[in-house]
């Protein structure tokens, strides 16, 4: 039976990326050695790192004055790395979900942190509007896509202070005006590669302005100066990310990817809105294109477990919703084909007919 991978992360990867990564594990570049055992200082791996960073910059059209670094520790380590490097007096945070709240909590250990707005009052089912970004802060932090609650900020905010964005789950899903951001960071395990790798796009002029001591491994400047090789980098995830970046470029780049993502999301949201059994959990104007959250309508609540088994028996993987929302979550990242979305819709329609 064909499996349709809706996992929220680690998540679906392009099949050719998996196959090429597997080949590199067996024999990297015809060297007779595995990518797992070569030196990260070798010319062959330096070429991997150079191309991955170059494609990162090309696909996102990153302007001069910015550096891309590959790091360990996931996006969660960035929750402290950002304030370590940027927070001197005060920072501002927009609270739109679990990960934004975790980043906010972590930053409190480095200075004064203010909550600009929050959607916690409605279980993070919408993106706050009409808030005012304070001008007396070192940076303003947002989380662009909320994997758990299914909301997304789809525009590049105009901020009077440096804008910092956690784009773990929607990076490379659409074009981004990087010039509007001071730092963009994220984990790779949604749209870029396997778990074990994080990235940061850093505007260099923002660095070196805090008075505190920054531990070497947490200083962006050290990683920039050493080309992401201050210590041994996560070699295999970086190679896999390179193959994903090549795949993105070969498939039309971010404009083409956004078009496909809009089509997939509209297809599934239209079915959720049409189907008599289901209802979406996020405000319609703030619906995520990456993580689509929905539940059984109250009058059909007793069917929740039955549909999960029904869909799972038909090859749908990873659609159980996060415990804080319940119901179902279909993560439809770049590599998920529209055929998988249609397969889920077919399940929903078949289940509707039964009930």
TILUMNU-310903 format. One record per residue: z, y, x of N, C-alpha, C in turn; residue in three letters. Coordinates in steps of 0.02 Angstrom, whole numbers, padded with zeros to 5 digits, always signed. Layout:
# TILUMNU-310903
ZYXZYXZYXALA ...
***
This chain:
# TILUMNU-310903
+00000-00060+00042+00000+00000+00000+00000+00063+00044UNK -00042+00110+00027-00044+00173+00064+00020+00213+00052UNK +00048+00240+00106+00107+00282+00100+00088+00355+00101UNK +00122+00394+00059+00111+00466+00056+00176+00500+00078UNK +00173+00532+00137+00234+00556+00170+00252+00627+00150UNK +00302+00634+00106+00325+00699+00084+00392+00718+00117UNK +00409+00685+00172+00472+00700+00206+00477+00773+00227UNK +00538+00800+00224+00548+00872+00240+00551+00885+00315UNK +00561+00835+00355+00563+00844+00427+00618+00802+00460UNK +00599+00762+00510+00531+00752+00536+00483+00732+00480UNK +00422+00753+00488+00376+00750+00432+00307+00725+00454UNK +00262+00727+00406+00194+00702+00417+00160+00738+00475UNK +00125+00699+00516+00084+00727+00570+00012+00703+00559UNK -00037+00741+00584-00106+00716+00579-00113+00648+00613UNK -00150+00603+00581-00156+00536+00608-00183+00536+00679UNK -00231+00579+00692-00261+00580+00759-00211+00604+00812UNK -00164+00647+00792-00112+00670+00837-00066+00611+00855UNK -00048+00571+00806-00006+00512+00818-00042+00463+00864UNK -00106+00451+00851-00144+00404+00891-00152+00427+00963UNK -00167+00491+00973-00176+00517+01041-00110+00520+01078UNK -00056+00534+01043+00010+00533+01074+00028+00461+01095UNK +00013+00414+01050+00027+00344+01066-00013+00321+01128UNK -00076+00343+01132-00116+00326+01190-00087+00355+01254UNK -00063+00417+01249-00033+00450+01308+00031+00415+01329UNK +00067+00386+01281+00127+00347+01298+00108+00285+01338UNK +00051+00257+01322+00028+00197+01359-00005+00216+01425UNK -00047+00268+01423-00084+00288+01484-00104+00361+01476UNK -00072+00405+01515-00085+00476+01509-00141+00497+01556UNK -00196+00523+01526-00252+00551+01564-00282+00501+01613UNK -00279+00437+01597-00308+00386+01642-00270+00379+01707UNK -00208+00402+01708-00169+00401+01770-00138+00333+01784UNK -00137+00289+01733-00102+00226+01742-00028+00233+01730UNK -00005+00293+01713+00065+00305+01699+00072+00331+01627UNK +00130+00319+01599+00145+00345+01533+00165+00418+01536UNK +00150+00456+01483+00174+00525+01478+00251+00526+01482UNK +00282+00471+01466+00355+00466+01468+00383+00463+01538UNK +00340+00448+01587+00367+00436+01654+00335+00480+01708UNK +00290+00525+01689+00261+00569+01739+00308+00627+01754UNK +00298+00659+01810+00338+00717+01827+00315+00778+01787UNK +00364+00815+01762+00346+00876+01726+00319+00929+01773UNK +00328+00918+01838+00301+00964+01889+00231+00945+01912UNK +00204+00891+01885+00138+00869+01905+00084+00916+01878UNK +00027+00916+01912-00029+00958+01889-00052+00939+01819UNK -00051+00874+01805-00073+00852+01739-00029+00879+01684UNK +00037+00878+01694+00080+00904+01640+00080+00980+01639UNK +00073+01013+01696+00068+01086+01696+00008+01108+01655UNK -00046+01069+01658-00105+01085+01618-00090+01078+01543UNK -00049+01029+01524-00027+01020+01454+00011+01082+01432UNK +00060+01103+01472+00101+01161+01455+00059+01224+01449UNK +00014+01234+01497-00027+01294+01497-00072+01298+01436UNK -00103+01241+01419-00148+01240+01361-00109+01249+01296UNK -00051+01218+01291-00010+01224+01230+00010+01297+01218UNK +00031+01331+01270+00051+01401+01262-00009+01444+01247UNK -00066+01430+01279-00127+01469+01267-00151+01460+01195UNK -00149+01399+01169-00169+01387+01100-00120+01418+01050UNK -00056+01416+01066-00006+01449+01025-00024+01523+01016UNK -00039+01555+01072-00056+01626+01071-00122+01639+01035UNK -00171+01594+01046-00237+01603+01016-00233+01595+00940UNK -00202+01542+00916-00200+01528+00845-00162+01581+00806UNK -00107+01606+00834-00067+01657+00801-00088+01728+00819UNK -00138+01734+00863-00162+01799+00886-00103+01842+00911UNK -00064+01812+00955-00005+01846+00981-00026+01902+01029UNK -00003+01963+01017-00024+02019+01060+00010+02017+01128UNK -00013+02058+01173+00018+02063+01239+00089+02089+01232UNK +00130+02074+01280+00200+02095+01277+00246+02043+01247UNK +00217+01987+01226+00256+01931+01198+00249+01870+01242UNK +00302+01830+01246+00299+01766+01280+00315+01710+01232UNK +00285+01651+01244+00301+01591+01206+00338+01544+01252UNK +00396+01519+01228+00434+01471+01268+00448+01409+01226UNK +00448+01352+01259+00467+01288+01228+00536+01269+01252UNK +00579+01250+01205+00650+01239+01220+00676+01176+01186UNK +00733+01153+01208+00769+01100+01174+00818+01129+01124UNK +00855+01086+01090+00909+01110+01047+00891+01126+00976UNK +00827+01123+00959+00806+01138+00891+00818+01210+00870UNK +00800+01226+00808+00811+01293+00782+00885+01310+00779UNK +00928+01260+00771+01000+01272+00766+01028+01305+00829UNK +01001+01287+00888+01024+01320+00949+01002+01393+00950UNK +00946+01408+00918+00923+01477+00915+00970+01521+00873UNK +01009+01490+00829+01057+01529+00790+01106+01566+00834UNK +01121+01537+00893+01165+01573+00940+01125+01606+00996UNK +01067+01579+01013+01027+01607+01067+01002+01677+01050UNK +00984+01687+00987+00960+01753+00965+01015+01806+00974UNK +01075+01798+00945+01126+01849+00956+01149+01854+01028UNK +01150+01799+01064+01168+01802+01136+01123+01853+01172UNK +01059+01852+01156+01010+01893+01191+00999+01962+01161UNK +01013+01970+01096+00993+02032+01062+01051+02072+01031UNK +01106+02039+01015+01159+02074+00977+01207+02110+01025UNK +01203+02176+01024+01249+02216+01065+01304+02246+01020UNK +01285+02275+00965+01334+02307+00921+01336+02277+00851UNK +01277+02270+00820+01276+02248+00751+01209+02216+00735UNK +01210+02166+00690+01148+02133+00667+01151+02126+00591UNK +01093+02120+00560+01088+02114+00487+01051+02049+00470UNK +01073+02016+00417+01045+01952+00397+01030+01951+00323UNK +00972+01921+00305+00954+01909+00236+00970+01836+00221UNK +01012+01823+00170+01034+01755+00156+00995+01725+00099UNK +00951+01679+00116+00906+01649+00065+00912+01574+00061UNK +00961+01544+00096+00968+01472+00093+01018+01447+00145UNK +01020+01382+00152+01069+01349+00196+01060+01370+00269UNK +00998+01370+00293+00987+01383+00364+00998+01457+00380UNK +00978+01501+00335+00992+01572+00345+01068+01584+00347UNK +01105+01549+00305+01177+01557+00303+01209+01530+00367UNK +01183+01476+00394+01209+01449+00456+01195+01497+00514UNK +01136+01527+00515+01119+01575+00568+01166+01636+00564UNK +01179+01659+00504+01224+01716+00491+01294+01700+00516UNK +01318+01642+00499+01386+01622+00520+01392+01618+00596UNK +01340+01591+00629+01341+01584+00701+01342+01653+00736UNK +01303+01700+00709+01298+01766+00739+01363+01804+00737UNK +01406+01788+00690+01470+01823+00684+01514+01817+00746UNK +01501+01767+00786+01539+01758+00847+01519+01805+00903UNK +01468+01846+00892+01441+01888+00946+01448+01963+00932UNK +01471+01981+00873+01477+02052+00856+01479+02062+00781UNK +01472+02123+00760+01472+02138+00688+01406+02115+00657UNK +01412+02080+00601+01353+02055+00566+01360+02072+00492UNK +01307+02102+00464+01309+02123+00394+01259+02082+00353UNK +01279+02068+00292+01236+02033+00244+01198+02086+00205UNK +01132+02088+00214+01091+02138+00180+01083+02122+00106UNK +01071+02058+00092+01064+02035+00023+01068+01959+00024UNK +01083+01930-00034+01089+01857-00039+01067+01834-00108UNK +01040+01774-00111+01023+01743-00175+01068+01684-00190UNK +01126+01682-00157+01174+01628-00167+01198+01625-00239UNK +01198+01683-00274+01223+01686-00343+01183+01640-00390UNK +01121+01624-00372+01079+01581-00413+01057+01519-00374UNK +01102+01495-00331+01089+01436-00290+01024+01443-00249UNK +01015+01504-00223+00959+01520-00179+00890+01503-00210UNK +00884+01515-00274+00822+01498-00309+00771+01555-00308UNK +00787+01610-00275+00740+01666-00271+00750+01703-00205UNK +00703+01746-00188+00708+01789-00129+00733+01857-00153UNK +00787+01884-00124+00812+01949-00146+00758+02004-00138UNK +00760+02053-00182+00712+02108-00182+00750+02175-00178UNK +00713+02227-00161+00739+02296-00164+00801+02307-00122UNK +00809+02270-00069+00865+02283-00023+00843+02334+00029UNK +00892+02363+00061+00879+02414+00113+00900+02385+00181UNK +00853+02385+00228+00868+02361+00295+00904+02417+00333UNK +00965+02406+00357+01000+02459+00393+00964+02476+00458UNK +00969+02539+00478+00934+02562+00538+00980+02564+00599UNK +01044+02549+00589+01092+02553+00644+01109+02484+00671UNK +01062+02436+00664+01073+02368+00688+01025+02352+00745UNK +01043+02301+00784+01001+02281+00840+00941+02240+00816UNK +00949+02205+00761+00893+02167+00732+00909+02147+00661UNK +00856+02128+00624+00861+02104+00555+00834+02033+00555UNK +00873+01984+00531+00855+01914+00534+00837+01888+00464UNK +00781+01852+00461+00759+01819+00399+00741+01746+00413UNK +00743+01706+00362+00717+01638+00364+00658+01636+00316UNK +00598+01627+00341+00539+01638+00300+00528+01584+00247UNK +00545+01522+00263+00536+01468+00215+00600+01427+00210UNK +00620+01413+00149+00683+01379+00137+00670+01308+00114UNK +00676+01261+00160+00657+01192+00147+00698+01159+00092UNK +00761+01178+00086+00805+01145+00038+00794+01171-00033UNK +00784+01237-00039+00781+01267-00106+00711+01285-00129UNK +00662+01280-00084+00592+01287-00105+00570+01358-00119UNK +00595+01407-00080+00570+01476-00085+00540+01496-00018UNK +00498+01548-00020+00463+01568+00042+00447+01643+00040UNK +00455+01675+00097+00432+01744+00106+00362+01741+00134UNK +00313+01762+00096+00242+01752+00114+00209+01814+00142UNK +00247+01868+00150+00220+01929+00180+00259+01946+00243UNK +00227+01982+00288+00260+02004+00349+00295+02070+00335UNK +00360+02068+00336+00401+02125+00316+00393+02183+00365UNK +00391+02244+00338+00394+02304+00379+00467+02321+00390UNK +00489+02315+00451+00560+02326+00466+00568+02385+00514UNK +00617+02429+00501+00629+02486+00546+00664+02466+00611UNK +00688+02404+00613+00722+02377+00673+00688+02312+00692UNK +00699+02286+00752+00667+02222+00771+00680+02168+00719UNK +00627+02134+00699+00631+02082+00648+00631+02014+00683UNK +00681+01974+00666+00688+01906+00693+00678+01857+00636UNK +00635+01807+00647+00619+01760+00592+00624+01688+00615UNK +00661+01649+00576+00660+01576+00583+00601+01552+00542UNK +00548+01528+00576+00489+01503+00542+00480+01428+00553UNK +00537+01393+00556+00534+01322+00570+00486+01284+00526UNK +00486+01299+00461+00449+01256+00415+00385+01287+00387UNK +00367+01347+00408+00301+01372+00386+00258+01401+00441UNK +00282+01395+00504+00240+01418+00560+00174+01380+00559UNK +00120+01414+00572+00052+01386+00574+00025+01367+00505UNK +00060+01385+00452+00034+01370+00385-00008+01427+00358UNK -00005+01485+00391-00042+01544+00369-00046+01592+00429UNK -00092+01640+00427-00092+01691+00479-00029+01733+00476UNK -00005+01756+00533+00055+01797+00538+00040+01857+00582UNK +00063+01916+00562+00056+01975+00604+00116+01977+00652UNK +00108+01945+00708+00163+01937+00756+00189+02005+00780UNK +00147+02056+00780+00167+02122+00804+00224+02152+00763UNK +00235+02126+00703+00289+02152+00660+00357+02120+00675UNK +00357+02072+00722+00418+02034+00738+00441+02046+00809UNK +00507+02042+00818+00535+02044+00885+00541+01974+00914UNK +00564+01927+00872+00569+01857+00891+00550+01814+00830UNK +00510+01763+00844+00496+01710+00794+00516+01645+00828UNK +00556+01605+00793+00577+01542+00822+00574+01486+00770UNK +00581+01425+00794+00583+01369+00747+00585+01302+00781UNK +00602+01251+00743+00596+01183+00765+00525+01159+00753UNK +00504+01110+00792+00434+01088+00789+00420+01038+00733UNK +00472+01008+00705+00462+00946+00667+00437+00954+00595UNK +00403+01009+00581+00372+01019+00515+00296+01022+00523UNK +00273+01075+00556+00201+01087+00562+00175+01084+00634UNK +00218+01068+00682+00197+01073+00752+00200+01007+00789UNK +00249+00965+00777+00255+00904+00816+00316+00865+00796UNK +00336+00817+00838+00396+00778+00822+00460+00816+00838UNK +00516+00788+00816+00581+00819+00830+00595+00819+00905UNK +00638+00864+00926+00657+00868+00997+00629+00928+01033UNK +00593+00971+00997+00563+01030+01027+00574+01090+00982UNK +00591+01147+01013+00593+01211+00978+00548+01260+01015UNK +00527+01311+00979+00485+01363+01010+00516+01431+00996UNK +00501+01478+01039+00519+01548+01026+00463+01593+01050UNK +00444+01640+01007+00396+01692+01025+00437+01756+01033UNK +00440+01783+01092+00488+01837+01107+00452+01899+01132UNK +00469+01956+01102+00445+02020+01126+00487+02039+01187UNK +00455+02041+01244+00492+02045+01307+00533+02110+01314UNK +00509+02164+01284+00544+02228+01293+00612+02230+01259UNK +00627+02181+01217+00692+02178+01183+00746+02147+01227UNK +00726+02115+01281+00774+02077+01322+00807+02121+01375UNK +00865+02097+01398+00900+02131+01452+00939+02193+01431UNK +00954+02198+01367+00988+02258+01342+01061+02246+01321UNK +01082+02183+01321+01152+02169+01302+01196+02170+01364UNK +01258+02189+01354+01305+02196+01411+01340+02131+01427UNK +01340+02082+01381+01376+02020+01393+01341+01976+01444UNK +01379+01931+01473+01350+01879+01515+01316+01828+01469UNK +01254+01809+01486+01218+01758+01449+01213+01695+01492UNK +01239+01638+01468+01231+01577+01507+01157+01564+01523UNK +01145+01540+01582+01076+01534+01607+01030+01498+01558UNK +01053+01442+01531+01010+01402+01487+00997+01437+01420UNK +01035+01489+01404+01027+01524+01341+00995+01592+01348UNK +00971+01607+01408+00940+01671+01423+00864+01664+01417UNK +00835+01699+01367+00762+01695+01358+00725+01714+01422UNK +00752+01762+01459+00717+01786+01520+00708+01730+01570UNK +00758+01687+01576+00754+01632+01624+00698+01584+01606UNK +00692+01569+01541+00640+01522+01519+00571+01553+01523UNK +00567+01618+01511+00502+01652+01518+00481+01653+01591UNK +00527+01672+01635+00511+01676+01707+00491+01608+01736UNK +00518+01555+01707+00505+01488+01734+00454+01449+01693UNK +00418+01483+01648+00365+01451+01610+00388+01390+01570UNK +00447+01396+01540+00477+01341+01500+00494+01280+01542UNK +00500+01290+01609+00516+01234+01652+00575+01249+01697UNK +00622+01288+01672+00684+01299+01711+00719+01233+01721UNK +00722+01193+01668+00746+01124+01674+00692+01079+01646UNK +00703+01014+01648+00652+00967+01623+00640+00979+01549UNK +00581+00997+01530+00567+01010+01459+00557+00945+01421UNK +00558+00947+01354+00544+00887+01313+00469+00870+01317UNK +00452+00831+01366+00382+00819+01386+00341+00789+01329UNK +00365+00735+01299+00326+00702+01247+00314+00747+01185UNK +00366+00779+01158+00354+00824+01101+00306+00881+01117UNK +00308+00906+01179+00261+00960+01198+00190+00933+01198UNK +00181+00873+01225+00114+00844+01224+00089+00835+01152UNK +00132+00809+01109+00113+00798+01040+00098+00865+01005UNK +00137+00917+01022+00124+00983+00995+00055+01008+01017UNK +00038+00996+01080-00028+01015+01104-00083+00983+01063UNK -00076+00918+01049-00126+00884+01008-00129+00913+00938UNK -00072+00934+00910-00072+00965+00844-00107+01033+00847UNK -00095+01071+00899-00127+01136+00906-00203+01128+00913UNK -00224+01077+00950-00296+01062+00955-00324+01045+00887UNK -00286+01005+00849-00307+00985+00781-00313+01047+00736UNK -00265+01092+00741-00268+01153+00701-00330+01194+00716UNK -00345+01202+00780-00404+01241+00800-00468+01207+00776UNK -00472+01141+00784-00532+01104+00764-00543+01105+00689UNK -00489+01117+00651-00494+01117+00578-00494+01187+00549UNK -00516+01236+00588-00528+01303+00562-00473+01353+00572UNK -00419+01334+00607-00366+01382+00621-00324+01398+00559UNK -00287+01453+00563-00237+01468+00512-00266+01494+00447UNK -00323+01526+00449-00355+01549+00387-00374+01489+00344UNK -00405+01440+00376-00424+01379+00340-00363+01340+00317UNK -00311+01339+00359-00250+01302+00342-00216+01334+00281UNK -00214+01401+00280-00183+01435+00223-00221+01419+00158UNK -00287+01419+00162-00328+01404+00102-00311+01334+00075UNK -00306+01285+00120-00289+01217+00099-00219+01214+00071UNK -00172+01249+00103-00103+01247+00080-00094+01279+00011UNK -00131+01333-00001-00129+01365-00068-00156+01316-00120UNK -00210+01283-00104-00241+01235-00152-00193+01178-00168UNK -00161+01150-00117-00114+01095-00128-00055+01117-00170UNK -00026+01175-00153+00033+01200-00189+00016+01215-00262UNK -00041+01248-00273-00061+01265-00342-00071+01202-00384UNK -00101+01152-00354-00114+01089-00389-00049+01058-00414UNK +00001+01055-00370+00064+01023-00388+00106+01067-00434UNK +00109+01132-00421+00147+01176-00466+00117+01177-00536UNK +00051+01175-00541+00019+01174-00607+00039+01112-00646UNK +00045+01056-00612+00066+00995-00646+00140+00999-00666UNK +00182+01026-00623+00253+01033-00640+00260+01077-00703UNK +00222+01131-00706+00226+01177-00763+00196+01146-00826UNK +00147+01102-00819+00115+01071-00876+00154+01011-00903UNK +00183+00973-00858+00213+00909-00876+00276+00919-00919UNK +00283+00880-00972+00339+00888-01019+00406+00865-00990UNK +00403+00826-00936+00465+00797-00908+00497+00839-00854UNK +00458+00881-00819+00483+00912-00758+00486+00988-00764UNK +00527+01019-00721+00530+01091-00717+00545+01111-00644UNK +00513+01164-00621+00525+01189-00554+00592+01223-00548UNK +00621+01225-00488+00687+01255-00479+00684+01325-00448UNK +00630+01343-00417+00625+01408-00383+00590+01459-00429UNK +00610+01522-00422+00577+01576-00459+00502+01574-00444UNK +00461+01580-00495+00389+01571-00486+00359+01618-00435UNK +00383+01680-00432+00354+01728-00385+00374+01713-00313UNK +00423+01669-00302+00448+01655-00235+00438+01583-00214UNK +00397+01547-00251+00387+01476-00237+00358+01463-00168UNK +00386+01415-00134+00362+01395-00068+00298+01354-00073UNK +00254+01364-00025+00194+01322-00019+00209+01259+00020UNK +00265+01258+00055+00280+01202+00100+00326+01150+00068UNK +00376+01173+00031+00426+01128+00002+00431+01141-00073UNK +00407+01096-00113+00404+01106-00185+00460+01067-00219UNK +00507+01106-00247+00567+01076-00277+00562+01076-00353UNK +00578+01019-00383+00576+01014-00456+00626+00962-00479UNK +00645+00967-00542+00694+00920-00572+00669+00897-00640UNK +00703+00848-00667+00691+00829-00736+00717+00884-00783UNK +00681+00897-00836+00708+00943-00886+00773+00914-00914UNK +00819+00958-00936+00885+00934-00957+00884+00876-01007UNK +00837+00877-01053+00834+00825-01104+00810+00758-01077UNK +00783+00758-01014+00760+00696-00983+00799+00679-00920UNK +00857+00709-00912+00896+00702-00851+00911+00629-00834UNK +00919+00588-00884+00938+00518-00872+00881+00479-00839UNK +00821+00508-00837+00764+00474-00806+00755+00489-00732UNK +00801+00529-00704+00791+00552-00634+00785+00494-00585UNK +00833+00448-00586+00831+00392-00539+00771+00346-00553UNK +00754+00339-00617+00699+00295-00635+00632+00321-00607UNK +00622+00388-00611+00559+00414-00584+00557+00408-00508UNK +00614+00418-00476+00615+00412-00403+00593+00342-00382UNK +00619+00291-00416+00598+00222-00401+00525+00211-00420UNK +00504+00238-00476+00435+00231-00500+00387+00259-00448UNK +00402+00318-00422+00358+00349-00372+00361+00313-00306UNK +00421+00293-00286+00429+00257-00222+00391+00192-00222UNK +00392+00158-00279+00355+00094-00285+00280+00104-00280UNK +00257+00165-00288+00186+00181-00284+00168+00217-00219UNK +00213+00214-00169+00198+00239-00102+00219+00310-00088UNK +00255+00342-00135+00279+00410-00122+00343+00406-00079UNK +00341+00436-00021+00398+00433+00026+00430+00501+00034UNK +00496+00503+00031+00532+00564+00047+00535+00617-00007UNK +00529+00598-00071+00527+00649-00123+00596+00662-00155UNK +00647+00627-00133+00714+00639-00160+00736+00709-00140UNK +00760+00749-00187+00781+00817-00173+00844+00819-00133UNK +00856+00875-00099+00918+00884-00062+00977+00884-00111UNK +01034+00859-00089+01091+00852-00134+01114+00918-00165UNK +01100+00974-00133+01121+01039-00160+01076+01064-00216UNK +01018+01032-00225+00972+01050-00279+00963+00992-00328UNK +00962+00931-00300+00950+00872-00342+00876+00864-00357UNK +00861+00817-00400+00792+00807-00421+00747+00784-00364UNK +00692+00821-00355+00640+00800-00309+00617+00858-00265UNK +00593+00839-00205+00564+00888-00160+00503+00857-00127UNK +00446+00888-00137+00384+00866-00105+00367+00916-00050UNK +00373+00894+00012+00356+00937+00068+00283+00924+00085UNK +00243+00977+00079+00170+00969+00085+00143+01009+00144UNK +00168+00993+00202+00150+01029+00263+00075+01021+00279UNK +00054+01056+00331-00017+01058+00349-00051+00990+00350UNK -00018+00941+00379-00051+00876+00391-00054+00832+00330UNK -00020+00852+00276-00023+00811+00215-00089+00824+00179UNK -00129+00772+00168-00193+00783+00134-00185+00796+00060UNK -00232+00831+00031-00229+00846-00041-00231+00782-00082UNK -00258+00728-00055-00260+00664-00090-00189+00639-00103UNK -00142+00653-00057-00073+00632-00067-00040+00672-00124UNK -00057+00737-00127-00031+00778-00182-00057+00751-00248UNK -00121+00733-00250-00150+00706-00312-00118+00639-00330UNK -00101+00599-00280-00068+00535-00293+00000+00546-00326UNK +00037+00596-00303+00102+00612-00334+00092+00637-00405UNK +00042+00678-00415+00027+00703-00483+00009+00645-00529UNK -00030+00598-00504-00048+00539-00544+00015+00502-00566UNK +00064+00496-00520+00127+00463-00536+00164+00501-00592UNK +00165+00567-00586+00199+00609-00635+00167+00602-00704UNK +00101+00600-00706+00066+00593-00769+00074+00524-00800UNK +00073+00473-00757+00083+00405-00781+00154+00396-00809UNK +00202+00426-00775+00272+00421-00798+00282+00458-00863UNK +00247+00515-00869+00250+00554-00931+00225+00513-00990UNK +00171+00477-00980+00143+00436-01034+00191+00382-01056UNK +00230+00356-01008+00278+00303-01024+00337+00328-01065UNK +00350+00394-01060+00411+00421-01091+00395+00477-01140UNK 
***
